[in-house]
Amino acid sequence: MIVRIMGEGQLDVSAEDLAVLNNLDDALETAIESGDEDEFRKALHGLLENVRKVGKALPADSLEPSELILPPADASINEVSAMLGDEGLIPD
């Protein structure tokens, strides 16, 4: 699965890693719902760090379509909330 982190680039993430990413996405949703900025920041950074860790970076000139688009690390709670779908940032 090709994942884009806005402002950073694309990474190829294996299907086996999606369960862990879904758990991190759930924590992010919970933090947004609670309005807790500190928890939101931790959850967002945790999700992005894990994507960077498990994903294989694609070349900057790659033209692969992104299946998932994640917000940048400095996104606000309102910006990320607006990006959430019915299944969060990472669909089940």
DOZAMAR-469984 format. One record per atom (N, C-alpha, C, O): x, y, z; residue number from 1; atom name; residue in one letter. Coordinates in steps of 0.02 Angstrom, whole numbers, plus 50000, padded with zeros to 5 digits. Last residue first. Layout:
% DOZAMAR-469984
<r xx="X" yy="Y" zz="Z" i="NUM" at="CA" aa="A"/>
...
END
This chain:
% DOZAMAR-469984
<r xx="49502" yy="50006" zz="50396" i="92" at="N" aa="D"/>
<r xx="49511" yy="49937" zz="50420" i="92" at="CA" aa="D"/>
<r xx="49515" yy="49888" zz="50362" i="92" at="C" aa="D"/>
<r xx="49523" yy="49828" zz="50372" i="92" at="O" aa="D"/>
<r xx="49591" yy="50152" zz="50339" i="91" at="N" aa="P"/>
<r xx="49532" yy="50108" zz="50339" i="91" at="CA" aa="P"/>
<r xx="49549" yy="50038" zz="50363" i="91" at="C" aa="P"/>
<r xx="49604" yy="50013" zz="50352" i="91" at="O" aa="P"/>
<r xx="49662" yy="50277" zz="50420" i="90" at="N" aa="I"/>
<r xx="49682" yy="50213" zz="50391" i="90" at="CA" aa="I"/>
<r xx="49622" yy="50166" zz="50395" i="90" at="C" aa="I"/>
<r xx="49604" yy="50144" zz="50450" i="90" at="O" aa="I"/>
<r xx="49596" yy="50382" zz="50476" i="89" at="N" aa="L"/>
<r xx="49643" yy="50397" zz="50422" i="89" at="CA" aa="L"/>
<r xx="49662" yy="50333" zz="50385" i="89" at="C" aa="L"/>
<r xx="49677" yy="50335" zz="50325" i="89" at="O" aa="L"/>
<r xx="49427" yy="50323" zz="50503" i="88" at="N" aa="G"/>
<r xx="49489" yy="50354" zz="50523" i="88" at="CA" aa="G"/>
<r xx="49533" yy="50370" zz="50464" i="88" at="C" aa="G"/>
<r xx="49509" yy="50372" zz="50407" i="88" at="O" aa="G"/>
<r xx="49313" yy="50280" zz="50440" i="87" at="N" aa="E"/>
<r xx="49357" yy="50229" zz="50466" i="87" at="CA" aa="E"/>
<r xx="49423" yy="50258" zz="50490" i="87" at="C" aa="E"/>
<r xx="49472" yy="50221" zz="50496" i="87" at="O" aa="E"/>
<r xx="49251" yy="50393" zz="50394" i="86" at="N" aa="D"/>
<r xx="49212" yy="50350" zz="50439" i="86" at="CA" aa="D"/>
<r xx="49256" yy="50298" zz="50472" i="86" at="C" aa="D"/>
<r xx="49241" yy="50274" zz="50526" i="86" at="O" aa="D"/>
<r xx="49395" yy="50502" zz="50397" i="85" at="N" aa="G"/>
<r xx="49335" yy="50473" zz="50365" i="85" at="CA" aa="G"/>
<r xx="49297" yy="50432" zz="50417" i="85" at="C" aa="G"/>
<r xx="49311" yy="50436" zz="50477" i="85" at="O" aa="G"/>
<r xx="49481" yy="50648" zz="50436" i="84" at="N" aa="L"/>
<r xx="49456" yy="50583" zz="50458" i="84" at="CA" aa="L"/>
<r xx="49395" yy="50563" zz="50418" i="84" at="C" aa="L"/>
<r xx="49349" yy="50602" zz="50408" i="84" at="O" aa="L"/>
<r xx="49512" yy="50778" zz="50404" i="83" at="N" aa="M"/>
<r xx="49536" yy="50725" zz="50359" i="83" at="CA" aa="M"/>
<r xx="49507" yy="50656" zz="50376" i="83" at="C" aa="M"/>
<r xx="49508" yy="50611" zz="50334" i="83" at="O" aa="M"/>
<r xx="49468" yy="50853" zz="50510" i="82" at="N" aa="A"/>
<r xx="49435" yy="50863" zz="50445" i="82" at="CA" aa="A"/>
<r xx="49455" yy="50809" zz="50396" i="82" at="C" aa="A"/>
<r xx="49417" yy="50795" zz="50349" i="82" at="O" aa="A"/>
<r xx="49561" yy="50814" zz="50607" i="81" at="N" aa="S"/>
<r xx="49490" yy="50796" zz="50616" i="81" at="CA" aa="S"/>
<r xx="49453" yy="50802" zz="50549" i="81" at="C" aa="S"/>
<r xx="49411" yy="50760" zz="50534" i="81" at="O" aa="S"/>
<r xx="49673" yy="50878" zz="50559" i="80" at="N" aa="V"/>
<r xx="49670" yy="50805" zz="50557" i="80" at="CA" aa="V"/>
<r xx="49598" yy="50782" zz="50565" i="80" at="C" aa="V"/>
<r xx="49578" yy="50734" zz="50532" i="80" at="O" aa="V"/>
<r xx="49636" yy="51012" zz="50582" i="79" at="N" aa="E"/>
<r xx="49653" yy="50989" zz="50515" i="79" at="CA" aa="E"/>
<r xx="49648" yy="50913" zz="50508" i="79" at="C" aa="E"/>
<r xx="49622" yy="50887" zz="50459" i="79" at="O" aa="E"/>
<r xx="49618" yy="51012" zz="50721" i="78" at="N" aa="N"/>
<r xx="49561" yy="51027" zz="50677" i="78" at="CA" aa="N"/>
<r xx="49574" yy="51003" zz="50606" i="78" at="C" aa="N"/>
<r xx="49529" yy="50977" zz="50572" i="78" at="O" aa="N"/>
<r xx="49747" yy="50988" zz="50767" i="77" at="N" aa="I"/>
<r xx="49694" yy="50940" zz="50784" i="77" at="CA" aa="I"/>
<r xx="49633" yy="50950" zz="50738" i="77" at="C" aa="I"/>
<r xx="49601" yy="50902" zz="50718" i="77" at="O" aa="I"/>
<r xx="49865" yy="51028" zz="50637" i="76" at="N" aa="S"/>
<r xx="49826" yy="51043" zz="50697" i="76" at="CA" aa="S"/>
<r xx="49773" yy="50989" zz="50707" i="76" at="C" aa="S"/>
<r xx="49757" yy="50950" zz="50663" i="76" at="O" aa="S"/>
<r xx="50023" yy="50959" zz="50587" i="75" at="N" aa="A"/>
<r xx="49952" yy="50973" zz="50574" i="75" at="CA" aa="A"/>
<r xx="49916" yy="50986" zz="50640" i="75" at="C" aa="A"/>
<r xx="49933" yy="50959" zz="50693" i="75" at="O" aa="A"/>
<r xx="50155" yy="50924" zz="50592" i="74" at="N" aa="D"/>
<r xx="50136" yy="50987" zz="50623" i="74" at="CA" aa="D"/>
<r xx="50062" yy="51006" zz="50612" i="74" at="C" aa="D"/>
<r xx="50042" yy="51062" zz="50626" i="74" at="O" aa="D"/>
<r xx="50168" yy="50808" zz="50519" i="73" at="N" aa="A"/>
<r xx="50177" yy="50804" zz="50592" i="73" at="CA" aa="A"/>
<r xx="50153" yy="50868" zz="50627" i="73" at="C" aa="A"/>
<r xx="50135" yy="50866" zz="50686" i="73" at="O" aa="A"/>
<r xx="50038" yy="50802" zz="50392" i="72" at="N" aa="P"/>
<r xx="50106" yy="50814" zz="50416" i="72" at="CA" aa="P"/>
<r xx="50108" yy="50815" zz="50492" i="72" at="C" aa="P"/>
<r xx="50056" yy="50822" zz="50525" i="72" at="O" aa="P"/>
<r xx="49919" yy="50664" zz="50369" i="71" at="N" aa="P"/>
<r xx="49937" yy="50734" zz="50380" i="71" at="CA" aa="P"/>
<r xx="50010" yy="50742" zz="50400" i="71" at="C" aa="P"/>
<r xx="50042" yy="50694" zz="50422" i="71" at="O" aa="P"/>
<r xx="49917" yy="50542" zz="50237" i="70" at="N" aa="L"/>
<r xx="49920" yy="50559" zz="50308" i="70" at="CA" aa="L"/>
<r xx="49942" yy="50632" zz="50316" i="70" at="C" aa="L"/>
<r xx="49979" yy="50658" zz="50274" i="70" at="O" aa="L"/>
<r xx="49829" yy="50451" zz="50124" i="69" at="N" aa="I"/>
<r xx="49864" yy="50515" zz="50133" i="69" at="CA" aa="I"/>
<r xx="49859" yy="50533" zz="50206" i="69" at="C" aa="I"/>
<r xx="49804" yy="50539" zz="50234" i="69" at="O" aa="I"/>
<r xx="49835" yy="50300" zz="50032" i="68" at="N" aa="L"/>
<r xx="49820" yy="50335" zz="50095" i="68" at="CA" aa="L"/>
<r xx="49860" yy="50399" zz="50098" i="68" at="C" aa="L"/>
<r xx="49918" yy="50401" zz="50076" i="68" at="O" aa="L"/>
<r xx="49874" yy="50273" zz="49906" i="67" at="N" aa="E"/>
<r xx="49812" yy="50243" zz="49928" i="67" at="CA" aa="E"/>
<r xx="49788" yy="50274" zz="49993" i="67" at="C" aa="E"/>
<r xx="49728" yy="50275" zz="50008" i="67" at="O" aa="E"/>
<r xx="49943" yy="50372" zz="49780" i="66" at="N" aa="S"/>
<r xx="49941" yy="50358" zz="49851" i="66" at="CA" aa="S"/>
<r xx="49873" yy="50329" zz="49870" i="66" at="C" aa="S"/>
<r xx="49821" yy="50356" zz="49851" i="66" at="O" aa="S"/>
<r xx="50013" yy="50315" zz="49627" i="65" at="N" aa="P"/>
<r xx="49956" yy="50347" zz="49662" i="65" at="CA" aa="P"/>
<r xx="49956" yy="50325" zz="49735" i="65" at="C" aa="P"/>
<r xx="49968" yy="50267" zz="49751" i="65" at="O" aa="P"/>
<r xx="50182" yy="50348" zz="49581" i="64" at="N" aa="E"/>
<r xx="50133" yy="50300" zz="49606" i="64" at="CA" aa="E"/>
<r xx="50075" yy="50337" zz="49639" i="64" at="C" aa="E"/>
<r xx="50086" yy="50385" zz="49676" i="64" at="O" aa="E"/>
<r xx="50288" yy="50414" zz="49528" i="63" at="N" aa="L"/>
<r xx="50221" yy="50437" zz="49509" i="63" at="CA" aa="L"/>
<r xx="50166" yy="50389" zz="49531" i="63" at="C" aa="L"/>
<r xx="50112" yy="50388" zz="49503" i="63" at="O" aa="L"/>
<r xx="50440" yy="50470" zz="49599" i="62" at="N" aa="S"/>
<r xx="50392" yy="50416" zz="49588" i="62" at="CA" aa="S"/>
<r xx="50323" yy="50445" zz="49574" i="62" at="C" aa="S"/>
<r xx="50303" yy="50495" zz="49604" i="62" at="O" aa="S"/>
<r xx="50539" yy="50557" zz="49634" i="61" at="N" aa="D"/>
<r xx="50509" yy="50566" zz="49568" i="61" at="CA" aa="D"/>
<r xx="50458" yy="50512" zz="49551" i="61" at="C" aa="D"/>
<r xx="50435" yy="50508" zz="49494" i="61" at="O" aa="D"/>
<r xx="50584" yy="50512" zz="49756" i="60" at="N" aa="A"/>
<r xx="50547" yy="50576" zz="49754" i="60" at="CA" aa="A"/>
<r xx="50512" yy="50586" zz="49688" i="60" at="C" aa="A"/>
<r xx="50461" yy="50619" zz="49685" i="60" at="O" aa="A"/>
<r xx="50559" yy="50335" zz="49780" i="59" at="N" aa="P"/>
<r xx="50598" yy="50392" zz="49754" i="59" at="CA" aa="P"/>
<r xx="50554" yy="50454" zz="49748" i="59" at="C" aa="P"/>
<r xx="50494" yy="50449" zz="49736" i="59" at="O" aa="P"/>
<r xx="50485" yy="50282" zz="49936" i="58" at="N" aa="L"/>
<r xx="50487" yy="50282" zz="49863" i="58" at="CA" aa="L"/>
<r xx="50529" yy="50341" zz="49839" i="58" at="C" aa="L"/>
<r xx="50535" yy="50391" zz="49875" i="58" at="O" aa="L"/>
<r xx="50534" yy="50197" zz="50083" i="57" at="N" aa="A"/>
<r xx="50526" yy="50261" zz="50047" i="57" at="CA" aa="A"/>
<r xx="50531" yy="50250" zz="49972" i="57" at="C" aa="A"/>
<r xx="50574" yy="50214" zz="49947" i="57" at="O" aa="A"/>
<r xx="50441" yy="50078" zz="50159" i="56" at="N" aa="K"/>
<r xx="50500" yy="50086" zz="50117" i="56" at="CA" aa="K"/>
<r xx="50489" yy="50148" zz="50075" i="56" at="C" aa="K"/>
<r xx="50442" yy="50152" zz="50036" i="56" at="O" aa="K"/>
<r xx="50380" yy="50075" zz="50329" i="55" at="N" aa="G"/>
<r xx="50374" yy="50088" zz="50257" i="55" at="CA" aa="G"/>
<r xx="50441" yy="50095" zz="50222" i="55" at="C" aa="G"/>
<r xx="50491" yy="50115" zz="50252" i="55" at="O" aa="G"/>
<r xx="50407" yy="50065" zz="50462" i="54" at="N" aa="V"/>
<r xx="50390" yy="50003" zz="50426" i="54" at="CA" aa="V"/>
<r xx="50387" yy="50013" zz="50351" i="54" at="C" aa="V"/>
<r xx="50391" yy="49965" zz="50313" i="54" at="O" aa="V"/>
<r xx="50445" yy="50198" zz="50496" i="53" at="N" aa="K"/>
<r xx="50485" yy="50141" zz="50517" i="53" at="CA" aa="K"/>
<r xx="50471" yy="50079" zz="50474" i="53" at="C" aa="K"/>
<r xx="50518" yy="50046" zz="50451" i="53" at="O" aa="K"/>
<r xx="50344" yy="50281" zz="50448" i="52" at="N" aa="R"/>
<r xx="50413" yy="50291" zz="50424" i="52" at="CA" aa="R"/>
<r xx="50457" yy="50229" zz="50438" i="52" at="C" aa="R"/>
<r xx="50499" yy="50211" zz="50398" i="52" at="O" aa="R"/>
<r xx="50240" yy="50230" zz="50525" i="51" at="N" aa="V"/>
<r xx="50237" yy="50225" zz="50452" i="51" at="CA" aa="V"/>
<r xx="50307" yy="50233" zz="50423" i="51" at="C" aa="V"/>
<r xx="50326" yy="50196" zz="50378" i="51" at="O" aa="V"/>
<r xx="50286" yy="50267" zz="50652" i="50" at="N" aa="N"/>
<r xx="50279" yy="50197" zz="50636" i="50" at="CA" aa="N"/>
<r xx="50275" yy="50187" zz="50560" i="50" at="C" aa="N"/>
<r xx="50304" yy="50139" zz="50534" i="50" at="O" aa="N"/>
<r xx="50281" yy="50406" zz="50644" i="49" at="N" aa="E"/>
<r xx="50345" yy="50373" zz="50656" i="49" at="CA" aa="E"/>
<r xx="50342" yy="50300" zz="50637" i="49" at="C" aa="E"/>
<r xx="50389" yy="50272" zz="50609" i="49" at="O" aa="E"/>
<r xx="50142" yy="50426" zz="50628" i="48" at="N" aa="L"/>
<r xx="50188" yy="50444" zz="50575" i="48" at="CA" aa="L"/>
<r xx="50256" yy="50410" zz="50583" i="48" at="C" aa="L"/>
<r xx="50286" yy="50387" zz="50534" i="48" at="O" aa="L"/>
<r xx="50095" yy="50378" zz="50754" i="47" at="N" aa="L"/>
<r xx="50072" yy="50349" zz="50690" i="47" at="CA" aa="L"/>
<r xx="50122" yy="50363" zz="50635" i="47" at="C" aa="L"/>
<r xx="50141" yy="50318" zz="50598" i="47" at="O" aa="L"/>
<r xx="50163" yy="50463" zz="50843" i="46" at="N" aa="G"/>
<r xx="50172" yy="50391" zz="50846" i="46" at="CA" aa="G"/>
<r xx="50151" yy="50357" zz="50782" i="46" at="C" aa="G"/>
<r xx="50186" yy="50312" zz="50758" i="46" at="O" aa="G"/>
<r xx="50112" yy="50588" zz="50807" i="45" at="N" aa="H"/>
<r xx="50183" yy="50575" zz="50797" i="45" at="CA" aa="H"/>
<r xx="50198" yy="50500" zz="50800" i="45" at="C" aa="H"/>
<r xx="50240" yy="50475" zz="50762" i="45" at="O" aa="H"/>
<r xx="49977" yy="50567" zz="50845" i="44" at="N" aa="L"/>
<r xx="49995" yy="50583" zz="50776" i="44" at="CA" aa="L"/>
<r xx="50068" yy="50567" zz="50763" i="44" at="C" aa="L"/>
<r xx="50084" yy="50535" zz="50712" i="44" at="O" aa="L"/>
<r xx="49991" yy="50541" zz="50984" i="43" at="N" aa="A"/>
<r xx="49961" yy="50491" zz="50939" i="43" at="CA" aa="A"/>
<r xx="49979" yy="50504" zz="50866" i="43" at="C" aa="A"/>
<r xx="49995" yy="50457" zz="50830" i="43" at="O" aa="A"/>
<r xx="50049" yy="50660" zz="51032" i="42" at="N" aa="K"/>
<r xx="50083" yy="50596" zz="51041" i="42" at="CA" aa="K"/>
<r xx="50057" yy="50544" zz="50992" i="42" at="C" aa="K"/>
<r xx="50096" yy="50507" zz="50962" i="42" at="O" aa="K"/>
<r xx="49947" yy="50752" zz="50993" i="41" at="N" aa="R"/>
<r xx="50016" yy="50760" zz="50968" i="41" at="CA" aa="R"/>
<r xx="50053" yy="50694" zz="50972" i="41" at="C" aa="R"/>
<r xx="50086" yy="50673" zz="50924" i="41" at="O" aa="R"/>
<r xx="49839" yy="50702" zz="51071" i="40" at="N" aa="F"/>
<r xx="49835" yy="50706" zz="50998" i="40" at="CA" aa="F"/>
<r xx="49905" yy="50709" zz="50968" i="40" at="C" aa="F"/>
<r xx="49920" yy="50671" zz="50921" i="40" at="O" aa="F"/>
<r xx="49886" yy="50723" zz="51200" i="39" at="N" aa="E"/>
<r xx="49875" yy="50654" zz="51176" i="39" at="CA" aa="E"/>
<r xx="49870" yy="50652" zz="51100" i="39" at="C" aa="E"/>
<r xx="49896" yy="50606" zz="51068" i="39" at="O" aa="E"/>
<r xx="49889" yy="50865" zz="51196" i="38" at="N" aa="D"/>
<r xx="49950" yy="50826" zz="51210" i="38" at="CA" aa="D"/>
<r xx="49943" yy="50754" zz="51185" i="38" at="C" aa="D"/>
<r xx="49988" yy="50727" zz="51154" i="38" at="O" aa="D"/>
<r xx="49753" yy="50899" zz="51170" i="37" at="N" aa="E"/>
<r xx="49807" yy="50918" zz="51123" i="37" at="CA" aa="E"/>
<r xx="49870" yy="50877" zz="51133" i="37" at="C" aa="E"/>
<r xx="49902" yy="50856" zz="51085" i="37" at="O" aa="E"/>
<r xx="49607" yy="50823" zz="51182" i="36" at="N" aa="D"/>
<r xx="49670" yy="50828" zz="51220" i="36" at="CA" aa="D"/>
<r xx="49728" yy="50838" zz="51172" i="36" at="C" aa="D"/>
<r xx="49749" yy="50792" zz="51137" i="36" at="O" aa="D"/>
<r xx="49486" yy="50795" zz="51126" i="35" at="N" aa="G"/>
<r xx="49510" yy="50864" zz="51123" i="35" at="CA" aa="G"/>
<r xx="49574" yy="50876" zz="51161" i="35" at="C" aa="G"/>
<r xx="49595" yy="50934" zz="51171" i="35" at="O" aa="G"/>
<r xx="49430" yy="50673" zz="51115" i="34" at="N" aa="S"/>
<r xx="49435" yy="50699" zz="51183" i="34" at="CA" aa="S"/>
<r xx="49456" yy="50773" zz="51183" i="34" at="C" aa="S"/>
<r xx="49446" yy="50808" zz="51232" i="34" at="O" aa="S"/>
<r xx="49440" yy="50652" zz="50978" i="33" at="N" aa="E"/>
<r xx="49373" yy="50656" zz="51009" i="33" at="CA" aa="E"/>
<r xx="49375" yy="50686" zz="51078" i="33" at="C" aa="E"/>
<r xx="49329" yy="50720" zz="51099" i="33" at="O" aa="E"/>
<r xx="49580" yy="50644" zz="50967" i="32" at="N" aa="I"/>
<r xx="49543" yy="50699" zz="50934" i="32" at="CA" aa="I"/>
<r xx="49475" yy="50708" zz="50966" i="32" at="C" aa="I"/>
<r xx="49454" yy="50764" zz="50981" i="32" at="O" aa="I"/>
<r xx="49605" yy="50527" zz="51037" i="31" at="N" aa="A"/>
<r xx="49634" yy="50590" zz="51060" i="31" at="CA" aa="A"/>
<r xx="49598" yy="50649" zz="51030" i="31" at="C" aa="A"/>
<r xx="49587" yy="50700" zz="51064" i="31" at="O" aa="A"/>
<r xx="49537" yy="50435" zz="50956" i="30" at="N" aa="T"/>
<r xx="49516" yy="50444" zz="51026" i="30" at="CA" aa="T"/>
<r xx="49542" yy="50511" zz="51053" i="30" at="C" aa="T"/>
<r xx="49507" yy="50547" zz="51088" i="30" at="O" aa="T"/>
<r xx="49614" yy="50445" zz="50838" i="29" at="N" aa="E"/>
<r xx="49543" yy="50463" zz="50838" i="29" at="CA" aa="E"/>
<r xx="49518" yy="50477" zz="50909" i="29" at="C" aa="E"/>
<r xx="49481" yy="50526" zz="50920" i="29" at="O" aa="E"/>
<r xx="49735" yy="50392" zz="50887" i="28" at="N" aa="L"/>
<r xx="49731" yy="50461" zz="50861" i="28" at="CA" aa="L"/>
<r xx="49659" yy="50486" zz="50861" i="28" at="C" aa="L"/>
<r xx="49645" yy="50542" zz="50882" i="28" at="O" aa="L"/>
<r xx="49699" yy="50262" zz="50915" i="27" at="N" aa="A"/>
<r xx="49722" yy="50306" zz="50970" i="27" at="CA" aa="A"/>
<r xx="49719" yy="50379" zz="50950" i="27" at="C" aa="A"/>
<r xx="49702" yy="50422" zz="50990" i="27" at="O" aa="A"/>
<r xx="49671" yy="50220" zz="50784" i="26" at="N" aa="D"/>
<r xx="49618" yy="50221" zz="50835" i="26" at="CA" aa="D"/>
<r xx="49636" yy="50266" zz="50893" i="26" at="C" aa="D"/>
<r xx="49594" yy="50304" zz="50918" i="26" at="O" aa="D"/>
<r xx="49800" yy="50226" zz="50731" i="25" at="N" aa="D"/>
<r xx="49748" yy="50270" zz="50704" i="25" at="CA" aa="D"/>
<r xx="49690" yy="50275" zz="50753" i="25" at="C" aa="D"/>
<r xx="49662" yy="50329" zz="50763" i="25" at="O" aa="D"/>
<r xx="49858" yy="50122" zz="50800" i="24" at="N" aa="L"/>
<r xx="49883" yy="50190" zz="50811" i="24" at="CA" aa="L"/>
<r xx="49833" yy="50242" zz="50786" i="24" at="C" aa="L"/>
<r xx="49825" yy="50295" zz="50816" i="24" at="O" aa="L"/>
<r xx="49784" yy="50018" zz="50744" i="23" at="N" aa="N"/>
<r xx="49781" yy="50029" zz="50816" i="23" at="CA" aa="N"/>
<r xx="49805" yy="50100" zz="50833" i="23" at="C" aa="N"/>
<r xx="49776" yy="50134" zz="50875" i="23" at="O" aa="N"/>
<r xx="49824" yy="50029" zz="50610" i="22" at="N" aa="N"/>
<r xx="49753" yy="50040" zz="50628" i="22" at="CA" aa="N"/>
<r xx="49746" yy="50053" zz="50702" i="22" at="C" aa="N"/>
<r xx="49706" yy="50095" zz="50722" i="22" at="O" aa="N"/>
<r xx="49957" yy="49992" zz="50620" i="21" at="N" aa="L"/>
<r xx="49941" yy="50061" zz="50601" i="21" at="CA" aa="L"/>
<r xx="49869" yy="50077" zz="50618" i="21" at="C" aa="L"/>
<r xx="49853" yy="50133" zz="50637" i="21" at="O" aa="L"/>
<r xx="49941" yy="49857" zz="50649" i="20" at="N" aa="V"/>
<r xx="49973" yy="49901" zz="50699" i="20" at="CA" aa="V"/>
<r xx="49956" yy="49974" zz="50684" i="20" at="C" aa="V"/>
<r xx="49941" yy="50012" zz="50729" i="20" at="O" aa="V"/>
<r xx="49880" yy="49818" zz="50528" i="19" at="N" aa="A"/>
<r xx="49846" yy="49808" zz="50592" i="19" at="CA" aa="A"/>
<r xx="49875" yy="49853" zz="50646" i="19" at="C" aa="A"/>
<r xx="49837" yy="49884" zz="50684" i="19" at="O" aa="A"/>
<r xx="49975" yy="49844" zz="50425" i="18" at="N" aa="L"/>
<r xx="49915" yy="49885" zz="50432" i="18" at="CA" aa="L"/>
<r xx="49878" yy="49877" zz="50498" i="18" at="C" aa="L"/>
<r xx="49848" yy="49924" zz="50522" i="18" at="O" aa="L"/>
<r xx="50080" yy="49761" zz="50403" i="17" at="N" aa="D"/>
<r xx="50090" yy="49814" zz="50451" i="17" at="CA" aa="D"/>
<r xx="50027" yy="49856" zz="50464" i="17" at="C" aa="D"/>
<r xx="50027" yy="49899" zz="50508" i="17" at="O" aa="D"/>
<r xx="50042" yy="49675" zz="50302" i="16" at="N" aa="E"/>
<r xx="50051" yy="49647" zz="50369" i="16" at="CA" aa="E"/>
<r xx="50058" yy="49701" zz="50422" i="16" at="C" aa="E"/>
<r xx="50044" yy="49689" zz="50481" i="16" at="O" aa="E"/>
<r xx="50048" yy="49752" zz="50188" i="15" at="N" aa="A"/>
<r xx="49982" yy="49738" zz="50216" i="15" at="CA" aa="A"/>
<r xx="49987" yy="49711" zz="50287" i="15" at="C" aa="A"/>
<r xx="49943" yy="49723" zz="50328" i="15" at="O" aa="A"/>
<r xx="50183" yy="49872" zz="50192" i="14" at="N" aa="S"/>
<r xx="50155" yy="49805" zz="50179" i="14" at="CA" aa="S"/>
<r xx="50088" yy="49797" zz="50215" i="14" at="C" aa="S"/>
<r xx="50074" yy="49829" zz="50265" i="14" at="O" aa="S"/>
<r xx="50202" yy="50026" zz="50115" i="13" at="N" aa="V"/>
<r xx="50190" yy="49992" zz="50178" i="13" at="CA" aa="V"/>
<r xx="50157" yy="49925" zz="50163" i="13" at="C" aa="V"/>
<r xx="50108" yy="49923" zz="50125" i="13" at="O" aa="V"/>
<r xx="50303" yy="50138" zz="50040" i="12" at="N" aa="D"/>
<r xx="50268" yy="50076" zz="50026" i="12" at="CA" aa="D"/>
<r xx="50263" yy="50037" zz="50091" i="12" at="C" aa="D"/>
<r xx="50314" yy="50018" zz="50120" i="12" at="O" aa="D"/>
<r xx="50282" yy="50314" zz="50046" i="11" at="N" aa="L"/>
<r xx="50313" yy="50253" zz="50072" i="11" at="CA" aa="L"/>
<r xx="50270" yy="50194" zz="50053" i="11" at="C" aa="L"/>
<r xx="50209" yy="50199" zz="50050" i="11" at="O" aa="L"/>
<r xx="50315" yy="50480" zz="49987" i="10" at="N" aa="Q"/>
<r xx="50277" yy="50418" zz="49987" i="10" at="CA" aa="Q"/>
<r xx="50318" yy="50361" zz="50015" i="10" at="C" aa="Q"/>
<r xx="50379" yy="50358" zz="50008" i="10" at="O" aa="Q"/>
<r xx="50332" yy="50640" zz="50074" i="9" at="N" aa="G"/>
<r xx="50341" yy="50593" zz="50018" i="9" at="CA" aa="G"/>
<r xx="50300" yy="50530" zz="50029" i="9" at="C" aa="G"/>
<r xx="50257" yy="50527" zz="50072" i="9" at="O" aa="G"/>
<r xx="50312" yy="50760" zz="50150" i="8" at="N" aa="E"/>
<r xx="50371" yy="50717" zz="50158" i="8" at="CA" aa="E"/>
<r xx="50383" yy="50672" zz="50098" i="8" at="C" aa="E"/>
<r xx="50440" yy="50666" zz="50075" i="8" at="O" aa="E"/>
<r xx="50194" yy="50828" zz="50135" i="7" at="N" aa="G"/>
<r xx="50254" yy="50868" zz="50144" i="7" at="CA" aa="G"/>
<r xx="50318" yy="50827" zz="50150" i="7" at="C" aa="G"/>
<r xx="50373" yy="50855" zz="50155" i="7" at="O" aa="G"/>
<r xx="50098" yy="50697" zz="50200" i="6" at="N" aa="M"/>
<r xx="50098" yy="50763" zz="50168" i="6" at="CA" aa="M"/>
<r xx="50162" yy="50801" zz="50186" i="6" at="C" aa="M"/>
<r xx="50181" yy="50806" zz="50244" i="6" at="O" aa="M"/>
<r xx="50142" yy="50541" zz="50165" i="5" at="N" aa="I"/>
<r xx="50141" yy="50587" zz="50222" i="5" at="CA" aa="I"/>
<r xx="50149" yy="50656" zz="50191" i="5" at="C" aa="I"/>
<r xx="50200" yy="50671" zz="50161" i="5" at="O" aa="I"/>
<r xx="50059" yy="50416" zz="50078" i="4" at="N" aa="R"/>
<r xx="50092" yy="50482" zz="50073" i="4" at="CA" aa="R"/>
<r xx="50086" yy="50517" zz="50139" i="4" at="C" aa="R"/>
<r xx="50031" yy="50523" zz="50167" i="4" at="O" aa="R"/>
<r xx="50078" yy="50247" zz="50044" i="3" at="N" aa="V"/>
<r xx="50055" yy="50297" zz="50093" i="3" at="CA" aa="V"/>
<r xx="50095" yy="50361" zz="50082" i="3" at="C" aa="V"/>
<r xx="50156" yy="50360" zz="50078" i="3" at="O" aa="V"/>
<r xx="50030" yy="50108" zz="49956" i="2" at="N" aa="I"/>
<r xx="50069" yy="50170" zz="49951" i="2" at="CA" aa="I"/>
<r xx="50037" yy="50222" zz="49997" i="2" at="C" aa="I"/>
<r xx="49978" yy="50238" zz="49991" i="2" at="O" aa="I"/>
<r xx="50043" yy="49941" zz="50000" i="1" at="N" aa="M"/>
<r xx="50000" yy="50000" zz="50000" i="1" at="CA" aa="M"/>
<r xx="50045" yy="50062" zz="50000" i="1" at="C" aa="M"/>
<r xx="50092" yy="50067" zz="50040" i="1" at="O" aa="M"/>
END
